[in-house]
Amino acid sequence: MEQQHSMYNRRDRAAKPGSAVRAGHTGDAQPPFQAPLATSNALAAELRIRIARGDWIEGEKLPSVRRLSEETGLHRLTVYKAYNLLKDEGLIESREKSGYFLTVSRRPVESGFGSVFKFRPASGGGQEPAEAGPPLPALLGELHSVDCRYQFSQALIDPLLLPNSYLAEEAKRVFDLYPRVLGTYAPLQGDEDLLAALRRYLAETCSFVPEGQELLVTNGAQEAIHLVCEALVRPGDAVLIEQPSYSVAIEIFKHRSARLVPVGIHPEGYDLEELEALMRRYRPVLFYLNPTFHNPTGRCVPAEQRKQLADLAEKYGCILVEDDAFRDIYFGTPPPPPIYGYDTAGNTIYVRSFSKYIFPGLRIGCMAARADIMRRLLTAKARSSGGTPLLNQKVFVHHFQSERSRRHLHKLRIALQLRKEAMETALEGSGWNWHSPSGGLSLWVELPEGVDPARLLADALNGGQGGETASFVPGSFFDPSGRLDRHIRLSYSLLNERRIAEGVALLREYAQRQSDR
Ligand SMILES: Cc1ncc(COP(=O)(O)O)c(C=O)c1O
């Protein structure tokens, strides 16, 4: 049985004990000394991923410490530590003199990498809602925390592309302007100056202005999604969600025990007939969508569909939760206006993030909704954070409305476009497929037959002979039905062009080795 699961079976590394799992770094210098804890963390991360994809069945014995040590070339103590980490989390258990076994109750409900959700094909041939499965470790956070040389997993903007010292000076000025800023709370709905600036901004860039009480400042878009879920979704409610979708949103709705109903998103938008059939069949309480530079695919729903979506939402009494996190990160022409602006019946909740490009550390976002929905969102906000920190709002608004902020955004778009192009150039001739996005932070890449994303990730995290490591997010992390997928998300926003070229070359090398096996 152990034989079948030997993803660590790399004879080259076994010959060089200790060179296997390298916790690299994102800088240019050589990786620092590898502390055993970092190495066992990396091994534990890989094992979690393998457990999530269903490599072992409930109660099955895992490879022995000795065997895993031989296969990975890692010291036995390191393997032992990795197993103990998983044991502490309840993922595996040890039996005296017998070894380590996969815990029965914590195993994902279905095999398939990242299978967070159970998926049942409908008897009539259509799609049944995906049901929430048992809790899994926060795999994505785990993946981001593995320190590696070429980090393509996190859709974060390279801090070097942000005007950091200027922003720090601006933050200091805020204390002179508002000496009592730390001495009080912000209003629940948001700081008046910021609300006014957001209204001006939305009028200029999105062609709509939320009325007095229809705008709320949030701790990032993530809190906004959370508030929506708390205010509108009851356990068992049907929720439409794109397939693939932003993994944190999947997790939030899943945690609420919503019945997730996947909706495909294609280069030309949605199949509106399919969408209408799903609305008719499941009567969903809401449709969570990310129609502008969609995460992870980068797709942008065309203008003509936006009005039709608003009409469908009205017809079926389904709230559209329009997550517009990447609107300002476009290359060339700006995207079509938000659905919110087309919606005359007030069925859309508009969610914005600014933490992608203005002071990411401040986590400022906002949401707009018609008054009766907003009242429910405010109740949820009062229950959760009770308001967004005033200092963060003041620092943010000061920069947000400045000319400098506009100039920065303009340059940032150019820099990100160059990085996207560098990644596309590095992928040329690979046989990997992608649809070039006109905005956003990532490429959604389809791997060729014979290359398994989970295995590629394991190889890349593990590092090769030179100890060079890389990370990306396997597509199934974004799939509400948790099916094994051929896609991966490669983010081009964190590394510069040279490092993108090197990191993609490394991934291609690992993929090639896999196809050659
Ligand atoms: C589609 C989408 N929505 C929301 C968020 C979270 O935004 P914030 O950082 O403002 O919470 C992200 C972050 O990656 C995202 O991709």
Ligand as a Chemical Component Dictionary entry (heavy atoms), coordinates in Angstrom:
data_LIG
# 
_chem_comp.id                   LIG 
_chem_comp.type                 NON-POLYMER 
_chem_comp.pdbx_formal_charge   0 
_chem_comp.three_letter_code    LIG 
# 
loop_
_chem_comp_atom.comp_id 
_chem_comp_atom.atom_id 
_chem_comp_atom.alt_atom_id 
_chem_comp_atom.type_symbol 
_chem_comp_atom.charge 
_chem_comp_atom.model_Cartn_x 
_chem_comp_atom.model_Cartn_y 
_chem_comp_atom.model_Cartn_z 
_chem_comp_atom.pdbx_ordinal 
LIG C1 C1 C 0 -12.385 37.950 -5.332 1  
LIG C2 C2 C 0 -11.838 38.459 -4.043 2  
LIG N1 N1 N 0 -12.651 39.067 -3.189 3  
LIG C3 C3 C 0 -12.216 39.531 -2.016 4  
LIG C4 C4 C 0 -10.905 39.403 -1.640 5  
LIG C5 C5 C 0 -10.457 39.888 -0.287 6  
LIG O1 O1 O 0 -10.211 41.245 -0.318 7  
LIG P1 P1 P 0 -9.709  41.993 0.988  8  
LIG O2 O2 O 0 -8.241  41.830 1.038  9  
LIG O3 O3 O 0 -10.141 43.406 0.773  10 
LIG O4 O4 O 0 -10.403 41.378 2.146  11 
LIG C6 C6 C 0 -10.012 38.782 -2.496 12 
LIG C7 C7 C 0 -8.611  38.619 -2.115 13 
LIG O5 O5 O 0 -7.830  37.997 -2.765 14 
LIG C8 C8 C 0 -10.494 38.282 -3.725 15 
LIG O6 O6 O 0 -9.685  37.651 -4.573 16 
# 
loop_
_chem_comp_bond.comp_id 
_chem_comp_bond.atom_id_1 
_chem_comp_bond.atom_id_2 
_chem_comp_bond.value_order 
_chem_comp_bond.pdbx_ordinal 
LIG C1 C2 SING 1  
LIG C2 N1 SING 2  
LIG C2 C8 DOUB 3  
LIG N1 C3 DOUB 4  
LIG C3 C4 SING 5  
LIG C4 C5 SING 6  
LIG C4 C6 DOUB 7  
LIG C5 O1 SING 8  
LIG O1 P1 SING 9  
LIG P1 O2 DOUB 10 
LIG P1 O3 SING 11 
LIG P1 O4 SING 12 
LIG C6 C7 SING 13 
LIG C6 C8 SING 14 
LIG C7 O5 DOUB 15 
LIG C8 O6 SING 16 
# 
